[in-house]
Amino acid sequence: MILLRSENQLLYKLSQINWVQVIFIWLVAIVGFLAMYSAGGGSLSPWAERQIPRFIFAFFLMLAVAVVDIRIWHRLAYPFYGVCVLMLVAVDIFGHIGMGAQRWLNLGVMKIQPSELMKIASILALARYFHGGSVENWKNIRYLLIPIAMVGLPFLLVAVQPDLGTGGMLMLGGVIMFFIAGVPMWMFLVSGGAALAALPVAWSVLHDYQKQRVLTFLNPESDPLGAGYHIIQSKIALGSGGILGKGLLQGTQSRLNFLPEKQTDFVFTLWTEETGLLGGVSLLLFFGGIIFSGLWMALRTRTPFAQMVIFGLVGNFSLYAFINVAMVMGLIPVVGIPLPLISYGGTAMLALMIGFGLVQSAYIHRDAKLPRS
């Protein structure tokens, strides 16, 4: 009898999932599979054969996270954040070095990138903290010292790896949470002014390659065979795709290896060269479906914690999609931000799908009452 009741509850929760968002997630993931197949030169190896099973595993993990009561995630928010901070400390001490940065923990059977998990943990922890207060509290800077530290600590730990792109995304994710919580606008203006005043100091501590990225953004043609090579080739590929594209596996910039990092940072360029403006816009519409369905879900939740979890995670997803596309189009400097659900990567895919699971959990349990602590 108990087993039957539990099975019925599970089926009921699965029926409450927002399947519209799930469909859009699958559509974007399928684009990613095709892009990985193309990046491999018409072969599942080496990218697609790894990306497909990773996504399938992560999808079922998303469903598992979704059916867990949101009250449990509320209780685990701080412990999860603490574990992720400890993993970031471990990375800085004895992490695995790859692509010039120390970002991974080698667990023997697999390598994980804790900064990807930190994106989820920080939003979850900030949602719990802000859930326990009120808009009136946030007018007093004293109540904001703890959440500021919760954002600043992982930012510093990630920035020293060095991974300024991911560190910046953690900071922007925190800004989204502060805005959703109702922090007064004057505090954002003061913080923005302080950040602008600190730019000369920030510039002085940047690594040479980071400074070069900014200078290249301002004038990529100044070094077409060096620092400006990536973005110039990306623009050529985007423009040569035309309206309908050159056809799958027919992109010259990617097939002839002019396009750098085509399976990760510049995968949108690969896709758009082969499918054209039509394919690029279609992918953006799929992203829009994920984002707007998430916002619709957030507006139907009844607790600040659930609402902030959804807004925060969907906002973080939106930032990643926007920044990657803007980056490959030359609208912002190249910062090494992957395209969600498309770019090749294990931990990034896992963290992203856990995030969607939390979004669905908040929606499924939208009427659950949560303690104010």
C-alpha positions in Angstrom: 0.0 0.0 0.0 2.8 2.4 0.9 4.7 1.5 -2.3 1.6 2.1 -4.3 1.1 5.5 -2.7 4.7 6.4 -3.3 4.5 5.3 -7.0 1.3 7.4 -7.4 3.1 10.5 -5.9 6.0 10.0 -8.2 3.8 9.7 -11.3 1.8 12.8 -10.1 5.0 14.8 -9.7 6.3 13.8 -13.2 3.0 14.9 -14.7 3.5 18.3 -13.1 6.8 18.9 -14.8 6.7 21.7 -17.3 7.2 19.6 -20.4 7.2 22.6 -22.7 10.5 23.6 -21.2 11.8 20.0 -21.4 10.9 19.9 -25.1 12.9 23.0 -25.8 15.8 21.6 -23.7 15.8 18.5 -26.0 15.7 20.6 -29.1 18.7 22.6 -28.1 20.6 19.4 -27.0 19.9 17.8 -30.4 21.4 20.9 -32.1 24.4 20.3 -29.9 24.6 16.7 -31.0 24.6 17.7 -34.6 27.2 20.4 -34.0 29.4 17.9 -32.2 29.0 15.4 -35.1 30.0 18.2 -37.5 32.9 19.2 -35.4 34.1 15.6 -35.5 34.2 15.8 -39.3 31.1 13.7 -39.8 32.0 11.2 -37.1 30.5 10.6 -33.7 34.1 10.5 -32.4 35.4 12.2 -30.4 32.8 14.8 -29.4 29.3 13.5 -30.1 29.9 10.0 -28.7 30.7 11.5 -25.4 28.2 14.4 -25.4 25.1 12.2 -26.2 25.4 9.8 -23.2 26.4 12.6 -20.9 23.2 14.5 -21.8 21.0 11.4 -21.4 22.5 10.7 -18.0 22.1 14.3 -17.0 18.5 14.4 -18.3 17.5 11.5 -15.9 19.4 13.2 -13.1 17.3 16.4 -13.9 14.1 14.3 -13.4 15.4 12.9 -10.2 16.3 16.4 -8.9 12.9 17.7 -10.0 10.8 15.2 -8.0 12.6 15.9 -4.8 10.6 18.2 -2.5 11.8 21.8 -2.7 11.9 21.9 1.1 14.8 19.4 1.0 16.7 21.6 -1.4 16.0 24.5 0.9 17.6 22.6 3.8 20.6 21.6 1.7 21.3 25.0 0.2 24.0 26.1 2.7 25.7 22.6 3.0 25.9 22.4 -0.8 27.4 25.8 -1.0 30.0 24.9 1.7 31.0 21.7 -0.2 31.5 23.7 -3.4 33.6 26.3 -1.6 35.8 23.5 -0.2 36.2 22.0 -3.7 37.3 25.4 -5.1 39.9 25.6 -2.3 41.0 22.1 -3.2 41.4 23.1 -6.9 43.5 26.1 -5.9 45.8 23.8 -3.8 46.2 20.7 -5.9 43.8 20.9 -8.9 44.5 19.6 -12.4 46.0 22.1 -14.9 44.5 22.3 -18.3 44.6 25.0 -21.1 46.8 27.2 -18.9 44.5 27.2 -15.9 44.0 25.2 -12.8 40.3 24.5 -12.9 39.7 20.7 -12.4 39.7 18.2 -9.6 40.9 14.8 -10.7 38.9 12.1 -8.9 40.5 9.2 -10.7 37.5 8.0 -12.6 36.6 11.5 -13.7 37.6 15.1 -13.6 35.1 17.8 -12.4 35.2 21.5 -12.6 33.9 22.8 -9.2 33.3 26.3 -10.5 30.5 24.9 -12.7 28.7 23.5 -9.6 29.4 26.7 -7.7 27.1 28.6 -10.1 24.2 26.4 -8.9 25.2 26.4 -5.3 25.6 30.2 -5.0 22.1 30.8 -6.4 20.6 28.2 -4.1 22.3 29.6 -1.0 21.5 33.2 -1.9 17.8 32.3 -2.5 17.7 30.7 0.9 19.3 33.8 2.6 17.0 36.3 0.9 14.0 34.1 1.5 14.6 34.6 5.3 14.4 38.4 5.1 12.3 41.2 3.6 12.7 44.1 1.2 13.0 46.4 4.2 16.0 44.5 5.4 17.9 44.9 2.2 17.8 48.7 2.5 20.3 48.3 5.4 23.8 47.4 4.2 24.4 45.4 7.4 22.0 42.7 6.1 23.8 42.5 2.8 27.3 41.8 4.1 26.7 38.1 4.3 25.4 37.7 0.7 28.1 40.0 -0.6 30.7 37.6 1.0 28.8 34.6 -0.4 29.4 36.0 -3.9 32.8 37.5 -3.3 34.5 34.4 -1.9 33.8 32.0 -4.8 34.6 34.8 -7.3 38.1 35.2 -5.7 38.7 31.5 -5.6 37.8 31.1 -9.3 39.6 34.3 -10.4 42.9 33.1 -9.1 42.8 29.8 -11.1 42.8 32.0 -13.3 39.3 31.9 -14.8 38.1 35.4 -14.9 35.2 34.6 -17.3 33.6 32.1 -15.0 34.4 34.3 -12.0 32.6 37.2 -13.7 29.6 35.0 -14.4 29.4 34.1 -10.7 29.5 37.8 -9.9 26.7 38.5 -12.5 24.6 35.7 -11.1 24.9 37.3 -7.7 23.8 40.6 -9.1 20.7 39.0 -10.5 19.9 37.5 -7.1 20.3 40.9 -5.4 18.1 42.5 -8.0 15.4 39.9 -7.6 15.5 40.1 -3.8 14.6 43.8 -4.0 17.9 45.5 -3.1 17.5 49.3 -3.7 18.6 50.6 -7.1 20.9 53.2 -5.5 23.1 50.5 -4.1 23.6 49.1 -7.7 24.5 52.5 -8.9 27.0 53.1 -6.1 28.5 49.6 -6.7 28.7 50.3 -10.4 30.4 53.6 -9.9 32.9 52.0 -7.5 33.6 49.3 -10.1 34.3 51.9 -12.8 36.6 53.7 -10.4 38.5 50.5 -9.8 39.1 49.7 -13.5 42.7 51.0 -13.5 43.5 48.8 -10.6 41.8 45.8 -12.2 43.6 46.4 -15.4 47.0 46.4 -13.6 46.3 42.9 -12.1 45.1 41.3 -15.3 47.3 38.7 -17.0 48.9 39.7 -20.3 46.6 37.4 -22.3 43.5 38.9 -20.6 44.7 42.4 -21.5 45.3 41.2 -25.1 41.7 40.0 -25.4 40.4 43.4 -24.5 42.7 45.2 -26.9 41.9 42.7 -29.6 38.2 43.3 -29.1 38.7 47.0 -29.7 40.8 46.4 -32.9 41.0 42.7 -34.0 42.6 43.6 -37.3 45.6 45.0 -35.5 46.9 41.4 -35.1 45.0 39.2 -37.7 47.3 36.2 -37.4 47.8 36.4 -33.7 45.4 37.6 -31.0 42.7 38.8 -33.5 42.7 35.5 -35.4 39.9 33.8 -33.5 37.3 36.5 -33.8 38.2 37.4 -37.4 37.7 33.8 -38.5 34.5 33.6 -36.5 33.1 36.7 -38.3 34.1 35.2 -41.7 32.3 32.0 -40.8 29.1 33.7 -39.6 28.9 35.9 -42.7 29.7 33.1 -45.2 26.7 31.1 -44.0 24.2 33.4 -45.6 20.5 32.8 -45.2 20.3 29.0 -45.5 23.9 28.0 -44.7 26.4 25.8 -46.6 24.9 22.6 -45.4 25.8 20.2 -42.5 29.5 19.2 -42.8 30.0 21.7 -45.5 31.3 24.7 -43.5 34.7 25.6 -45.0 36.0 27.6 -42.0 35.3 24.7 -39.6 36.2 21.8 -42.0 39.5 23.4 -42.9 40.2 24.1 -39.2 40.3 27.9 -39.6 37.7 28.1 -36.9 39.2 27.7 -33.4 37.6 25.8 -30.5 34.7 24.8 -32.8 33.4 22.2 -30.3 33.3 24.6 -27.3 33.5 28.4 -27.4 32.8 28.9 -31.1 30.2 26.2 -31.6 27.5 28.8 -32.5 29.7 30.0 -35.3 30.1 26.4 -36.6 26.3 25.9 -36.5 25.5 29.2 -38.2 28.0 28.7 -41.0 26.4 25.4 -41.9 22.7 26.2 -41.3 22.8 29.9 -42.0 20.8 32.8 -40.5 17.8 30.4 -40.4 19.6 27.9 -38.3 21.0 30.5 -36.0 17.7 32.3 -35.4 16.0 28.9 -34.8 18.5 28.0 -32.1 18.0 31.4 -30.5 14.2 30.8 -30.5 14.8 27.4 -28.8 16.8 29.3 -26.1 14.0 31.8 -25.9 11.5 28.9 -25.3 13.6 27.7 -22.4 13.9 31.1 -20.9 10.3 32.3 -21.2 8.8 29.0 -20.0 11.1 29.4 -16.9 9.9 32.9 -16.3 6.3 31.7 -16.6 7.0 29.0 -14.0 8.6 31.5 -11.6 5.5 33.7 -11.7 3.3 30.8 -10.6 5.3 29.9 -7.5 4.2 31.1 -4.0 7.4 31.3 -2.0 10.3 33.7 -2.4 12.8 30.8 -2.2 11.2 28.9 -5.1 10.7 32.1 -7.2 14.3 33.2 -6.7 15.7 29.8 -7.5 13.9 29.8 -10.8 14.6 33.5 -11.7 18.3 33.0 -10.6 19.0 29.8 -12.6 17.1 30.9 -15.7 18.8 34.3 -15.5 22.2 32.6 -15.3 21.3 30.4 -18.3 20.3 33.5 -20.2 23.5 35.3 -19.5 25.6 32.4 -20.7 23.6 32.1 -24.0 23.7 35.8 -24.6 27.4 36.3 -23.8 28.6 33.4 -25.9 26.6 34.5 -28.9 27.7 38.2 -28.4 31.3 37.0 -28.0 31.5 35.0 -31.3 29.9 37.9 -33.1 32.6 40.3 -31.9 30.3 42.4 -29.7 32.2 41.7 -26.5 35.7 40.4 -25.8 36.4 36.7 -26.0 36.0 35.4 -22.5 35.8 31.6 -22.9 32.1 31.2 -22.0 30.5 28.0 -23.3 27.1 27.9 -25.1 24.7 26.1 -22.8 23.6 22.6 -23.8 25.6 23.0 -27.1 29.3 23.3 -26.2 31.3 20.2 -25.4 31.8 19.6 -21.7 31.0 17.2 -18.9 30.7 19.2 -15.7 29.0 22.1 -17.4 26.3 19.8 -18.8 25.8 18.1 -15.4 25.6 21.4 -13.5 23.2 22.9 -16.1 20.8 19.9 -15.9 20.9 19.9 -12.1 19.9 23.6 -12.4 16.9 22.7 -14.6 16.0 20.0 -12.2 15.9 22.6 -9.4 13.8 24.9 -11.6 11.3 22.1 -12.2 11.3 21.1 -8.5 10.5 24.7 -7.5 7.6 24.6 -10.0 6.3 21.2 -9.1 6.2 22.1 -5.4 5.1 25.7 -6.0 2.5 25.6 -3.2 4.9 24.1 -0.6 5.4 26.2 2.6 9.0 27.0 3.6 10.4 28.2 6.9 11.7 31.8 7.0 15.2 30.7 8.1 
